Amino acid sequence: MAYISSKQCLEDIFGYSSFRGEQEAIVTHVINGGDALVLMPTGGGKSLCYQLPALLRDGVGVVVSPLIALMQDQVDALQQLGISAAFLNSSLSSEDASAISAQLLRGDLQIIYVAPERLLMASFLSLLEDVEQYVGLSLFAIDEAHCVSQWGHDFRPEYRKLTVLHERFPQVPRIALTATADAPTRAEIVERLALEDASQFVSSFDRPNIRYSVTQKSNARQQLESFLKHEHPHDAGIIYCLSRRKVEETASWLKSKGWDALPYHAGLDAQTRNGNQRRFLREEGVIIVATVAFGMGIDKPNVRFVAHLDLPKSMEGYYQETGRAGRDGLPADAWMTYGLGDVVSMRQMLEGGDATAERKRVERQKLDALLGFCESTACRHQTLLRYFGEQHPGNCGQCDNCLQPVDTWDATQAAQMALSCVYRTGQRFGVVHLIDILLGKKTPKVEQFKHDKLSTFAIGKALSQHQWSSVFRQLVAGGLLETELEAFGGLRLSEAARPVLRGEQEVWMRHEPETDKQRNMSKAERGHRVKEAYADVAEDPLWLALKAKRMELAKEQGVPPYVIFHDSTLLEILHRRPGDLNALASISGIGQAKLAHYGDAFLQVLEDLANVTS
């Protein structure tokens, strides 16, 4: 059927009354035979930019895609619209591939999806020459164009050979599309695909419907369970883990907790992997737990959340992975928990790889940018867009930092203590050992290396273990400390540490709330919750016992009870029931001095009552 305009085709075939953003300009440009580079966020309608021109130009549209596992779904979707489409990849038998090739030559297809490996075969290029002569080629669409970049997170060497399309079919327009490309990657796409004369259409990278949240890792499974229960109890989502083993363990654990969770990674057999992906795409409420092997090109519109249990490798990776949430434009969550261990692991992987020194340098910069995003106190949307060279007009009201602004504190002295401790221990020990020294803990390891004799021993008692962990994590994220690969995660000073140690530069850090409960509510909400809590615990035996112990200690010293502990501190002890001094130290209002003076006494109250009620 002939269409008098792209708008008529849009409405009749795709069912949309109007274009979005730059779609119309892109479609018109390609219909008129122009080459195009299209950068558009996930969910922005990239597919329409090549599907519609393929229908409106003579001949068949050839879509080059690395997503073999998803071609079937994409073709199914087009066939549902009445469009004659097919795919050619290694999943087909030789008989089926021959049948589709015959359809191509007869002009029975409007759009064909092909893997880059198949397209580059001499026999297929010859077939395309015949198709051009007898049927016509309407366009070449190169999807996921960032795969051409050696610095990208999805580098595919075959993509670099796709210049053959321009060389052998110079009259056929090309449209390269991606949802993820910073300025250097964009330049590399242009160079590698010979798109110097192509018009560039760059849409905003902002995904205003996504709420970004980054939380400090304490107990990742408990944190994930809380997030799912309170935010997405029945929703479909993706959970990313770094290793195959963690994928399997997390999926199994979620299943045991009642969620419909499935694993996905490259180590699974193809039948299981494809079956799990199919269930995720076709069913409602399925959670997929995956490595980064899963997701590129996922078309499921109602993914309500993407969670990261491990740190991604780069801002591009994070942006693309989180962009799989909320493709339908409805509210969605991008939730991540990370800690210093993630930073150490990622840097060890980076430094221990086989990449060239130049590639490692670039990957290190990309990882540092992501760490800066994690530790930032600014609007997440602003920080993310700034990385891609775009400005955001103001606070988004749709991220953790805007919804619950983070306090900052002058951490210069703490940073100097931490850096000095690293230096005086020989720049080869991990963070746990360093914190033990700063807190004055005479552990066997501390005594073995005589680190209890150092000038830095016990100088950090003003901060809790929780706070010191935050300090070290932010020093690593800020580039003042580096991980030493040969020392198995030991820390060493970077050049950036020198001016801090000399007192020439201040260090300001984000103030980490002491508990997940506090982290997830504003000050006003905390106050309201505390008032409610009084009514709930008024007759609780443990509450009465904690107050009695506080009164006893206050009378002994002739001070008001609140001087010992505030009620809010007792309430938190009541609700969290810490089992040791380390856990008690993480309670709001308990510093090192009060921990030393009163810690054992209050732990004894908890133990005595537990014995009575057990």
C-alpha positions as a printed NumPy array, in Angstrom:
array([[  0.   ,   0.   ,   0.   ],
       [  1.296,   3.457,  -0.892],
       [  1.271,   6.207,   1.696],
       [  0.981,   9.846,   0.776],
       [  2.844,  10.943,   3.89 ],
       [  4.906,   9.661,   6.794],
       [  2.211,  10.887,   9.197],
       [ -0.422,   8.776,   7.495],
       [  1.86 ,   5.749,   7.719],
       [  2.591,   6.539,  11.361],
       [ -1.102,   6.628,  12.202],
       [ -2.272,   3.757,  10.065],
       [  0.501,   1.236,  10.699],
       [  1.88 ,   2.194,  14.105],
       [ -1.235,   3.772,  15.592],
       [  0.338,   7.056,  16.722],
       [ -1.298,  10.377,  15.985],
       [  1.928,  12.382,  16.141],
       [  5.696,  12.072,  16.16 ],
       [  7.81 ,  12.507,  19.269],
       [ 10.802,  14.797,  19.513],
       [ 12.964,  14.696,  16.391],
       [ 11.397,  11.553,  14.946],
       [  9.711,  13.413,  12.078],
       [ 12.875,  15.273,  11.099],
       [ 14.885,  12.032,  11.127],
       [ 12.274,  10.119,   9.113],
       [ 12.031,  12.89 ,   6.512],
       [ 15.826,  13.122,   6.209],
       [ 16.248,   9.368,   5.617],
       [ 13.259,   9.151,   3.245],
       [ 14.992,  11.83 ,   1.155],
       [ 18.123,   9.645,   0.978],
       [ 20.294,  11.255,   3.662],
       [ 22.611,   9.447,   6.08 ],
       [ 21.912,   9.979,   9.786],
       [ 23.444,   9.391,  13.202],
       [ 20.681,   9.198,  15.807],
       [ 21.299,   9.427,  19.547],
       [ 18.076,   8.893,  21.412],
       [ 17.464,   7.553,  24.931],
       [ 15.998,   4.11 ,  25.459],
       [ 12.249,   4.345,  25.08 ],
       [ 12.546,   7.415,  22.868],
       [ 11.313,   5.662,  19.714],
       [ 14.514,   4.871,  17.792],
       [ 13.064,   1.873,  15.936],
       [ 10.412,   3.996,  14.266],
       [ 13.162,   6.189,  12.797],
       [ 14.237,   3.388,  10.449],
       [ 11.094,   1.251,  10.251],
       [  8.955,   4.027,   8.837],
       [ 11.417,   5.1  ,   6.088],
       [ 11.91 ,   1.432,   5.182],
       [  8.203,   1.248,   4.432],
       [  8.073,   4.539,   2.539],
       [ 11.127,   3.997,   0.323],
       [ 11.303,   1.433,  -2.484],
       [ 12.921,  -1.897,  -1.715],
       [ 13.754,  -3.754,   1.48 ],
       [ 15.21 ,  -2.211,   4.651],
       [ 18.199,  -4.075,   6.123],
       [ 18.633,  -3.734,   9.887],
       [ 22.032,  -4.75 ,  11.29 ],
       [ 21.617,  -5.798,  14.918],
       [ 23.843,  -7.713,  17.373],
       [ 20.784,  -8.904,  19.276],
       [ 20.264, -12.399,  17.889],
       [ 18.149, -13.519,  20.847],
       [ 15.692, -10.641,  20.36 ],
       [ 15.297, -10.617,  16.582],
       [ 12.394, -13.05 ,  16.776],
       [ 10.472, -10.732,  19.103],
       [ 11.196,  -7.7  ,  16.945],
       [ 10.044,  -9.503,  13.816],
       [  6.947, -10.803,  15.622],
       [  6.075,  -7.237,  16.629],
       [  6.385,  -5.984,  13.038],
       [  4.316,  -8.869,  11.705],
       [  1.628,  -7.968,  14.225],
       [  1.494,  -4.596,  12.461],
       [  1.047,  -6.281,   9.099],
       [  4.617,  -5.622,   7.99 ],
       [  6.4  ,  -8.44 ,   6.126],
       [  9.588,  -8.927,   8.121],
       [ 12.108, -11.692,   8.78 ],
       [ 15.527, -12.255,  10.314],
       [ 18.697, -14.044,   9.288],
       [ 21.101, -15.276,  11.935],
       [ 22.881, -18.389,  13.164],
       [ 19.785, -19.676,  14.99 ],
       [ 18.177, -20.65 ,  11.666],
       [ 18.624, -23.934,   9.861],
       [ 20.188, -23.792,   6.388],
       [ 16.774, -24.607,   4.866],
       [ 15.066, -21.726,   6.668],
       [ 17.884, -19.336,   5.774],
       [ 17.604, -20.332,   2.109],
       [ 13.848, -19.766,   2.165],
       [ 14.281, -16.262,   3.589],
       [ 16.971, -15.47 ,   1.021],
       [ 14.516, -16.488,  -1.696],
       [ 11.888, -14.183,  -0.19 ],
       [ 14.411, -11.355,  -0.302],
       [ 15.107, -11.9  ,  -3.995],
       [ 11.394, -12.067,  -4.803],
       [ 10.755,  -8.758,  -3.042],
       [  8.413, -10.369,  -0.522],
       [ 10.027,  -8.66 ,   2.497],
       [  9.87 ,  -5.041,   3.629],
       [ 12.34 ,  -5.306,   6.533],
       [ 14.99 ,  -7.915,   7.336],
       [ 17.092,  -8.12 ,  10.501],
       [ 20.575,  -9.552,  10.117],
       [ 23.456, -10.168,  12.501],
       [ 26.695,  -8.342,  11.589],
       [ 28.56 , -11.652,  11.213],
       [ 26.018, -12.82 ,   8.622],
       [ 25.984,  -9.516,   6.774],
       [ 29.782,  -9.544,   6.343],
       [ 29.807, -12.97 ,   4.692],
       [ 30.788, -12.708,   1.011],
       [ 27.784, -14.783,  -0.023],
       [ 25.348, -12.449,   1.759],
       [ 26.923,  -9.306,   0.328],
       [ 26.536, -10.858,  -3.131],
       [ 22.905, -11.611,  -2.316],
       [ 22.395,  -7.959,  -1.338],
       [ 23.856,  -6.843,  -4.679],
       [ 21.268,  -8.997,  -6.447],
       [ 18.522,  -7.636,  -4.184],
       [ 19.603,  -4.058,  -4.98 ],
       [ 19.483,  -4.798,  -8.706],
       [ 16.146,  -6.613,  -8.864],
       [ 14.182,  -5.393,  -5.824],
       [ 15.953,  -2.387,  -4.359],
       [ 17.439,  -1.565,  -0.946],
       [ 15.536,   1.131,   0.904],
       [ 18.106,   1.705,   3.676],
       [ 20.667,   0.205,   6.022],
       [ 19.94 ,   0.688,   9.724],
       [ 22.894,   0.045,  12.04 ],
       [ 21.373,  -0.481,  15.474],
       [ 23.376,  -0.249,  18.723],
       [ 26.   ,   1.756,  16.809],
       [ 28.102,   2.299,  19.942],
       [ 29.292,  -1.315,  19.465],
       [ 31.791,   0.127,  16.979],
       [ 33.732,   1.875,  19.756],
       [ 36.706,   0.054,  21.247],
       [ 36.258,   2.225,  24.365],
       [ 32.602,   1.295,  24.689],
       [ 31.094,  -1.285,  27.028],
       [ 29.668,  -3.4  ,  24.173],
       [ 32.533,  -3.401,  21.659],
       [ 31.92 ,  -5.74 ,  18.687],
       [ 34.873,  -5.989,  16.248],
       [ 32.507,  -6.881,  13.362],
       [ 30.94 ,  -3.429,  13.574],
       [ 34.181,  -1.832,  12.395],
       [ 33.836,  -3.635,   9.064],
       [ 30.396,  -2.198,   8.351],
       [ 31.957,   0.537,   6.212],
       [ 31.597,  -2.112,   3.492],
       [ 27.947,  -1.009,   3.222],
       [ 28.956,   2.472,   2.112],
       [ 31.698,   1.146,  -0.141],
       [ 29.536,  -1.389,  -2.022],
       [ 26.162,   0.382,  -1.819],
       [ 26.963,   4.114,  -1.907],
       [ 23.468,   5.13 ,  -3.035],
       [ 21.664,   3.453,  -0.127],
       [ 21.104,   5.737,   2.906],
       [ 22.442,   4.594,   6.273],
       [ 21.029,   5.4  ,   9.677],
       [ 23.167,   4.555,  12.734],
       [ 21.34 ,   4.525,  16.08 ],
       [ 22.352,   4.303,  19.73 ],
       [ 21.002,   5.223,  23.142],
       [ 24.437,   5.497,  24.73 ],
       [ 27.321,   7.578,  23.455],
       [ 29.397,  10.278,  25.087],
       [ 31.209,  12.769,  22.852],
       [ 34.35 ,  10.613,  22.222],
       [ 32.213,   7.548,  21.393],
       [ 30.068,   9.642,  19.059],
       [ 33.187,  10.823,  17.23 ],
       [ 34.405,   7.247,  16.919],
       [ 31.064,   6.098,  15.453],
       [ 31.329,   8.83 ,  12.815],
       [ 34.924,   7.907,  11.97 ],
       [ 34.571,   4.116,  11.979],
       [ 31.336,   4.03 ,   9.97 ],
       [ 32.399,   6.805,   7.562],
       [ 29.465,   9.007,   8.577],
       [ 31.304,  12.329,   8.321],
       [ 28.639,  13.717,   5.985],
       [ 25.706,  12.333,   7.974],
       [ 23.311,  14.627,   9.801],
       [ 23.413,  14.125,  13.568],
       [ 20.213,  14.063,  15.586],
       [ 20.956,  14.197,  19.301],
       [ 17.948,  14.016,  21.623],
       [ 18.101,  14.751,  25.325],
       [ 19.604,  11.931,  27.37 ],
       [ 17.317,  12.757,  30.269],
       [ 14.901,  10.098,  31.472],
       [ 12.717,  12.202,  33.779],
       [ 10.473,   9.27 ,  34.716],
       [ 13.359,   7.343,  36.285],
       [ 14.109,   7.896,  39.978],
       [ 17.804,   7.317,  40.628],
       [ 18.886,   6.102,  44.076],
       [ 22.34 ,   5.048,  45.262],
       [ 22.766,   3.606,  48.738],
       [ 25.761,   2.486,  50.732],
       [ 26.049,  -1.293,  50.819],
       [ 25.632,  -2.847,  54.252],
       [ 23.651,  -6.057,  53.75 ],
       [ 22.863,  -6.065,  50.049],
       [ 20.261,  -8.837,  50.157],
       [ 18.341,  -7.257,  53.007],
       [ 18.511,  -3.886,  51.274],
       [ 17.27 ,  -5.409,  48.023],
       [ 14.467,  -7.239,  49.82 ],
       [ 13.351,  -4.026,  51.499],
       [ 13.441,  -2.155,  48.18 ],
       [ 11.365,  -4.822,  46.431],
       [  8.834,  -5.177,  49.253],
       [  8.201,  -1.475,  49.688],
       [  8.543,  -0.239,  46.105],
       [  7.912,  -3.101,  43.651],
       [  6.232,  -6.121,  45.273],
       [  4.583,  -7.346,  42.048],
       [  6.578,  -5.637,  39.296],
       [  8.846,  -6.845,  36.532],
       [ 12.442,  -5.749,  36.868],
       [ 16.097,  -6.475,  36.182],
       [ 18.753,  -7.051,  38.837],
       [ 22.369,  -6.825,  37.68 ],
       [ 25.24 ,  -8.689,  39.348],
       [ 28.911,  -8.787,  38.399],
       [ 29.487, -12.565,  38.442],
       [ 27.609, -15.589,  37.159],
       [ 27.793, -17.191,  40.573],
       [ 26.179, -14.182,  42.231],
       [ 23.454, -14.182,  39.57 ],
       [ 22.611, -17.811,  40.337],
       [ 22.712, -17.319,  44.119],
       [ 20.623, -14.134,  44.045],
       [ 17.975, -15.633,  41.745],
       [ 17.758, -18.742,  43.951],
       [ 17.484, -16.638,  47.117],
       [ 14.733, -14.443,  45.617],
       [ 12.828, -17.547,  44.554],
       [ 13.016, -18.857,  48.126],
       [ 11.52 , -15.549,  49.263],
       [  8.551, -15.891,  46.921],
       [  9.581, -13.793,  43.92 ],
       [  9.367, -15.132,  40.383],
       [ 13.07 , -14.67 ,  39.658],
       [ 15.114, -16.187,  36.835],
       [ 18.895, -16.168,  36.178],
       [ 20.512, -15.043,  32.934],
       [ 24.205, -15.188,  32.053],
       [ 26.459, -16.436,  29.257],
       [ 27.329, -19.624,  31.169],
       [ 23.788, -21.   ,  30.94 ],
       [ 22.933, -23.276,  28.029],
       [ 21.214, -21.469,  25.167],
       [ 17.869, -23.182,  25.744],
       [ 17.686, -22.124,  29.403],
       [ 18.954, -18.623,  28.685],
       [ 16.515, -18.021,  25.841],
       [ 13.65 , -19.592,  27.793],
       [ 14.253, -17.322,  30.783],
       [ 14.51 , -14.271,  28.561],
       [ 11.314, -15.258,  26.797],
       [  9.441, -15.613,  30.089],
       [ 10.673, -12.2  ,  31.185],
       [  9.568, -10.569,  27.946],
       [  6.247, -12.367,  27.69 ],
       [  4.995, -12.654,  31.251],
       [  4.121, -10.099,  33.917],
       [  5.894,  -9.671,  37.216],
       [  8.997, -11.693,  36.312],
       [ 12.343, -10.556,  37.714],
       [ 15.47 , -11.379,  35.731],
       [ 18.783, -11.551,  37.626],
       [ 21.588, -11.121,  35.135],
       [ 25.095, -10.17 ,  34.212],
       [ 25.532,  -7.444,  31.594],
       [ 25.13 , -10.222,  29.003],
       [ 21.423,  -9.441,  29.299],
       [ 19.517,  -6.412,  28.187],
       [ 20.867,  -4.594,  25.159],
       [ 17.836,  -3.816,  23.029],
       [ 15.282,  -5.133,  25.5  ],
       [ 11.897,  -3.915,  24.286],
       [  9.801,  -4.735,  27.364],
       [  8.101,  -1.403,  28.122],
       [  6.904,  -2.057,  31.681],
       [ 10.184,  -2.843,  33.426],
       [  9.471,  -0.939,  36.618],
       [ 12.928,  -1.152,  38.152],
       [ 16.564,  -1.879,  37.422],
       [ 18.676,  -2.725,  40.464],
       [ 22.459,  -3.017,  40.653],
       [ 23.923,  -5.197,  43.387],
       [ 27.405,  -4.531,  42.015],
       [ 29.019,  -1.478,  40.49 ],
       [ 28.794,  -1.199,  36.672],
       [ 31.992,  -0.547,  34.724],
       [ 31.185,   2.935,  33.466],
       [ 28.656,   5.729,  33.261],
       [ 27.704,   4.536,  29.777],
       [ 27.049,   1.042,  31.111],
       [ 25.045,   2.387,  34.035],
       [ 23.012,   4.69 ,  31.792],
       [ 22.204,   1.978,  29.281],
       [ 21.369,  -0.64 ,  31.91 ],
       [ 19.142,   1.679,  33.963],
       [ 17.566,   2.921,  30.731],
       [ 15.815,  -0.43 ,  30.383],
       [ 13.417,   0.698,  33.102],
       [ 10.302,   2.703,  32.326],
       [ 10.413,   2.585,  28.556],
       [  6.669,   3.25 ,  28.63 ],
       [  7.295,   6.665,  30.19 ],
       [  5.669,   5.719,  33.495],
       [  7.546,   6.049,  36.796],
       [ 10.4  ,   3.593,  37.304],
       [ 13.336,   3.117,  39.652],
       [ 17.069,   2.807,  39.099],
       [ 18.369,   1.54 ,  42.438],
       [ 21.978,   0.687,  43.252],
       [ 23.835,  -0.381,  46.36 ],
       [ 27.609,  -0.222,  46.376],
       [ 30.541,  -0.187,  48.749],
       [ 34.309,   0.043,  48.886],
       [ 34.59 ,  -3.666,  48.096],
       [ 32.927,  -3.023,  44.735],
       [ 35.435,  -0.301,  43.94 ],
       [ 38.369,  -2.566,  44.847],
       [ 36.974,  -5.496,  42.829],
       [ 36.274,  -3.399,  39.759],
       [ 39.713,  -1.793,  39.797],
       [ 41.392,  -5.172,  40.271],
       [ 39.496,  -6.516,  37.253],
       [ 40.457,  -3.463,  35.227],
       [ 44.165,  -3.514,  36.11 ],
       [ 44.443,  -7.294,  35.868],
       [ 42.937,  -7.497,  32.378],
       [ 44.751,  -7.967,  29.082],
       [ 43.829,  -4.558,  27.687],
       [ 46.454,  -2.12 ,  26.474],
       [ 47.74 ,   0.587,  28.789],
       [ 45.787,   3.197,  26.823],
       [ 42.522,   1.269,  27.075],
       [ 43.056,   0.748,  30.818],
       [ 43.59 ,   4.48 ,  31.205],
       [ 40.305,   5.253,  29.448],
       [ 38.412,   2.585,  31.406],
       [ 39.882,   3.954,  34.639],
       [ 38.552,   7.408,  33.761],
       [ 35.114,   5.978,  32.987],
       [ 35.031,   4.098,  36.294],
       [ 36.145,   7.222,  38.167],
       [ 33.291,   9.17 ,  36.572],
       [ 30.822,   6.55 ,  37.797],
       [ 32.29 ,   6.648,  41.319],
       [ 31.932,  10.419,  41.277],
       [ 28.268,   9.964,  40.343],
       [ 27.765,   7.539,  43.241],
       [ 29.346,   9.848,  45.806],
       [ 27.875,  13.083,  44.435],
       [ 25.6  ,  15.175,  46.636],
       [ 24.145,  16.944,  43.571],
       [ 21.061,  16.067,  41.542],
       [ 21.589,  12.641,  39.92 ],
       [ 19.911,  13.718,  36.682],
       [ 22.176,  16.764,  36.471],
       [ 25.32 ,  14.706,  37.12 ],
       [ 24.376,  12.055,  34.576],
       [ 23.497,  14.551,  31.857],
       [ 26.649,  16.588,  32.464],
       [ 28.711,  13.489,  31.688],
       [ 27.05 ,  13.277,  28.266],
       [ 27.644,  16.969,  27.615],
       [ 24.111,  18.12 ,  28.35 ],
       [ 22.815,  20.626,  30.876],
       [ 19.864,  20.024,  33.192],
       [ 17.761,  23.074,  34.089],
       [ 17.587,  22.406,  37.834],
       [ 16.962,  19.895,  40.587],
       [ 14.885,  17.03 ,  39.251],
       [ 12.848,  16.115,  42.322],
       [ 13.264,  12.567,  41.073],
       [ 16.418,  11.235,  42.746],
       [ 17.578,  10.463,  46.264],
       [ 19.757,  13.576,  46.515],
       [ 16.913,  15.92 ,  45.518],
       [ 14.212,  14.158,  47.529],
       [ 16.406,  13.818,  50.618],
       [ 19.335,  16.253,  50.332],
       [ 22.59 ,  14.877,  51.684],
       [ 24.471,  16.682,  54.441],
       [ 28.161,  17.355,  53.896],
       [ 30.906,  17.774,  56.48 ],
       [ 34.475,  19.043,  56.609],
       [ 36.369,  15.756,  56.536],
       [ 39.829,  17.286,  56.087],
       [ 41.16 ,  16.093,  59.444],
       [ 39.636,  12.633,  59.051],
       [ 41.1  ,  12.372,  55.545],
       [ 44.547,  13.326,  56.858],
       [ 44.28 ,  10.651,  59.566],
       [ 43.237,   8.012,  57.035],
       [ 45.922,   8.958,  54.517],
       [ 48.601,   9.041,  57.226],
       [ 47.525,   5.601,  58.401],
       [ 47.865,   4.246,  54.867],
       [ 51.329,   5.79 ,  54.542],
       [ 52.639,   4.663,  57.925],
       [ 51.542,   1.056,  57.364],
       [ 53.511,   0.808,  54.134],
       [ 50.647,   1.387,  51.653],
       [ 49.751,  -2.305,  51.377],
       [ 46.896,  -3.029,  53.815],
       [ 43.15 ,  -3.136,  53.287],
       [ 40.502,  -0.893,  54.78 ],
       [ 39.4  ,  -3.237,  57.603],
       [ 42.912,  -3.362,  59.041],
       [ 43.373,   0.394,  58.663],
       [ 40.116,   1.105,  60.516],
       [ 41.165,  -1.25 ,  63.318],
       [ 44.323,   0.852,  63.733],
       [ 42.461,   4.157,  63.721],
       [ 39.96 ,   2.872,  66.301],
       [ 42.713,   1.474,  68.508],
       [ 41.723,  -2.204,  68.217],
       [ 44.55 ,  -4.56 ,  69.192],
       [ 43.656,  -7.355,  66.814],
       [ 46.15 , -10.209,  66.213],
       [ 47.032,  -8.694,  62.844],
       [ 47.558,  -5.22 ,  64.323],
       [ 49.864,  -6.646,  66.997],
       [ 51.627,  -8.946,  64.508],
       [ 52.793,  -5.977,  62.438],
       [ 53.333,  -3.808,  65.56 ],
       [ 50.851,  -1.293,  64.183],
       [ 49.666,  -0.576,  67.721],
       [ 52.965,   1.306,  68.107],
       [ 52.222,   3.709,  65.244],
       [ 51.37 ,   7.343,  65.842],
       [ 48.069,   6.76 ,  64.027],
       [ 46.975,   4.007,  66.429],
       [ 43.705,   4.976,  68.183],
       [ 43.67 ,   8.544,  66.842],
       [ 40.32 ,   8.021,  65.12 ],
       [ 38.056,   7.078,  68.011],
       [ 35.879,  10.122,  67.453],
       [ 34.395,   8.377,  64.423],
       [ 32.604,   5.024,  64.317],
       [ 33.606,   2.07 ,  62.184],
       [ 30.662,   2.885,  59.917],
       [ 31.907,   6.456,  59.481],
       [ 35.501,   5.401,  58.801],
       [ 34.291,   2.97 ,  56.158],
       [ 32.491,   5.878,  54.477],
       [ 35.634,   8.052,  54.682],
       [ 37.836,   5.438,  53.021],
       [ 35.233,   4.722,  50.333],
       [ 34.976,   8.41 ,  49.448],
       [ 38.76 ,   8.817,  49.445],
       [ 39.01 ,   5.982,  46.917],
       [ 36.107,   7.36 ,  44.866],
       [ 37.708,  10.808,  44.96 ],
       [ 41.029,   9.481,  43.672],
       [ 43.065,  10.258,  46.817],
       [ 43.617,   6.553,  47.451],
       [ 44.233,   3.803,  44.918],
       [ 43.898,   0.043,  45.21 ],
       [ 47.116,  -1.943,  44.929],
       [ 46.488,  -5.001,  42.755],
       [ 49.56 ,  -6.9  ,  43.93 ],
       [ 48.584,  -6.265,  47.561],
       [ 45.15 ,  -7.89 ,  47.05 ],
       [ 43.142,  -4.736,  47.579],
       [ 45.61 ,  -2.869,  49.753],
       [ 45.433,   0.917,  49.584],
       [ 48.135,   3.343,  48.527],
       [ 48.336,   7.121,  48.232],
       [ 47.838,   8.844,  44.908],
       [ 49.444,  12.112,  43.858],
       [ 46.165,  13.859,  44.705],
       [ 46.699,  12.988,  48.389],
       [ 49.789,  15.18 ,  48.784],
       [ 48.104,  18.625,  49.087],
       [ 45.603,  17.173,  51.575],
       [ 48.35 ,  15.758,  53.786],
       [ 50.199,  19.08 ,  53.615],
       [ 47.099,  20.96 ,  54.716],
       [ 46.869,  22.797,  51.398],
       [ 43.473,  21.421,  50.392],
       [ 40.199,  20.836,  52.224],
       [ 38.189,  17.639,  51.867],
       [ 34.394,  17.727,  52.125],
       [ 32.416,  14.514,  52.174],
       [ 28.822,  13.404,  52.097],
       [ 27.524,  12.581,  55.548],
       [ 26.27 ,   9.01 ,  55.569],
       [ 23.219,   8.325,  57.755],
       [ 23.919,   5.617,  60.281],
       [ 21.045,   3.327,  59.365],
       [ 18.979,   2.315,  56.384],
       [ 15.85 ,   3.498,  58.183],
       [ 17.28 ,   6.975,  58.532],
       [ 18.595,   6.935,  54.977],
       [ 15.142,   6.318,  53.576],
       [ 13.275,   9.146,  55.254],
       [ 13.555,  12.885,  55.661],
       [ 14.141,  14.61 ,  59.009],
       [ 10.481,  15.524,  59.207],
       [  9.482,  11.942,  58.493],
       [ 11.917,  10.691,  61.12 ],
       [ 10.324,  12.958,  63.689],
       [  6.858,  11.747,  62.771],
       [  7.989,   8.119,  62.912],
       [  9.559,   8.651,  66.333],
       [  6.305,  10.083,  67.721],
       [  4.427,   7.089,  66.392],
       [  7.033,   4.763,  67.841],
       [  6.461,   6.043,  71.384],
       [  2.848,   4.896,  71.302],
       [  3.874,   1.492,  69.983],
       [  6.585,   0.787,  72.57 ],
       [  5.196,   2.412,  75.718],
       [  4.653,  -0.95 ,  77.461],
       [  7.35 ,  -2.923,  75.668],
       [  9.467,  -4.759,  78.321],
       [ 12.694,  -4.001,  76.464],
       [ 11.852,  -0.31 ,  76.224],
       [ 11.189,  -0.194,  79.951],
       [ 14.435,  -2.082,  80.687],
       [ 16.519,   0.252,  78.492],
       [ 15.01 ,   3.308,  80.208],
       [ 15.646,   1.782,  83.628],
       [ 19.327,   1.156,  82.808],
       [ 19.679,   4.693,  81.502],
       [ 18.147,   6.068,  84.698],
       [ 20.439,   3.912,  86.833],
       [ 23.546,   5.189,  85.02 ],
       [ 22.28 ,   8.779,  85.16 ],
       [ 21.71 ,   8.588,  88.923],
       [ 25.169,   7.156,  89.477],
       [ 26.693,  10.163,  87.735],
       [ 24.188,  12.768,  88.882],
       [ 23.177,  13.755,  85.358],
       [ 19.839,  13.897,  83.485],
       [ 18.984,  10.648,  81.624],
       [ 19.175,  12.297,  78.181],
       [ 22.86 ,  13.015,  78.789],
       [ 23.423,   9.251,  78.681],
       [ 21.3  ,   8.571,  75.581],
       [ 18.463,  10.413,  73.892],
       [ 15.129,   8.647,  73.576],
       [ 15.659,   8.381,  69.806],
       [ 18.825,   6.381,  70.456],
       [ 17.002,   4.019,  72.807],
       [ 14.226,   3.59 ,  70.255],
       [ 16.742,   2.623,  67.622],
       [ 18.368,   0.128,  69.994],
       [ 14.917,  -1.278,  70.668],
       [ 14.068,  -1.72 ,  66.996],
       [ 17.459,  -2.911,  65.722],
       [ 18.538,  -4.995,  68.753],
       [ 22.291,  -4.912,  68.063],
       [ 24.167,  -8.041,  69.094],
       [ 27.667,  -6.666,  69.631],
       [ 29.625,  -3.443,  70.078],
       [ 30.192,  -3.004,  66.333],
       [ 26.461,  -3.136,  65.677],
       [ 25.765,  -0.854,  68.638],
       [ 28.319,   1.631,  67.281],
       [ 26.18 ,   2.07 ,  64.151],
       [ 23.235,   3.405,  66.21 ],
       [ 22.627,   7.125,  65.872],
       [ 23.81 ,   9.019,  68.96 ],
       [ 26.438,   6.483,  70.091],
       [ 29.961,   7.722,  69.565],
       [ 33.136,   5.942,  70.61 ],
       [ 33.212,   7.464,  74.09 ],
       [ 29.631,   6.478,  74.941],
       [ 30.216,   3.102,  73.346],
       [ 33.173,   2.554,  75.675],
       [ 31.321,   3.858,  78.745],
       [ 27.879,   2.335,  78.263],
       [ 28.074,  -0.189,  75.451],
       [ 28.508,  -3.315,  77.545],
       [ 25.802,  -2.269,  79.993],
       [ 23.15 ,  -1.838,  77.301],
       [ 24.192,  -4.986,  75.457],
       [ 23.718,  -6.831,  78.752],
       [ 20.156,  -5.48 ,  78.97 ],
       [ 19.452,  -6.853,  75.502],
       [ 20.986, -10.212,  76.37 ],
       [ 19.159, -10.526,  79.715],
       [ 15.777,  -9.81 ,  78.165],
       [ 16.469, -12.19 ,  75.268],
       [ 17.211, -14.947,  77.807],
       [ 13.99 , -14.221,  79.69 ],
       [ 11.807, -14.314,  76.576],
       [ 13.482, -17.302,  74.915]])
